[in-house]
Amino acid sequence: MKLQTAEDINRAISAGISDIGDNHVQEFKDKYGQITGTPRRHFIGHLQTNKIKYLLGKVDLYHSVDRLNLAEELSKKSENAGITSNVLLQINIGDQPTKGGFGYTGAEKALKIIKALPALKVLGLMAMLPLSDDIGLLQKLAGDMRKLYDELNDGTFEYLSMGMSGDWKLCVEKGSNTIRLGTNIFGARNYN
């Protein structure tokens, strides 16, 4: 719920929203105690290893495990806390230099390594499609992502997190079962 007030988030929860997500650790920390009800908490932004401590035990699902050292540190800290953290592997499906995530061809190897870590449970994959007006390209990438999900799923996956306010319909058509719709729900963000 990037740049949304706790009041607006609580209003959405009162209206029936059951899952909420944060992109920034500082915002998560600032609003955590102000959120009412018991929504499932997702962390969907880039996570620095030194900030895991602020989220540990408070996040139901980490969408953006985008590198091995993050997975290793999250596992270590989770194990020390006596918990198991649920994660999704972030795949850089568009091979974008500005995005994190495992490459399409490296995903299987990364999954094998991360599944062997003691305090993580991999529940699926996450991807962000590139910003593009080329619908054919977006459909191909979303289809590739679904294919990868099916190939890597040994029966333990629950989530294919793919699709945001601008491309969610296309992603759902290609098999996504988890979408991120903050802008559609709350309107454009105010960055001032």
Secondary structure, 3 states (H helix, E strand, C coil): CCCCCHHHHHHHHHCCCCEEEECCHHHHHHHHHHCCCCCEEEECCCCCHHHHHHCCCCCCEEEEECCHHHHHHHHHHHHHHCCCEEEEEEECCCCCCCCCCECCCCHHHHHHHHHCCCCEEEEEEEECCCCCCCHHHHHHHHHHHHHHHHHHCCCCCCEEEEEECCCHHHHHHCCCCEEECHHHHHCCCCCC
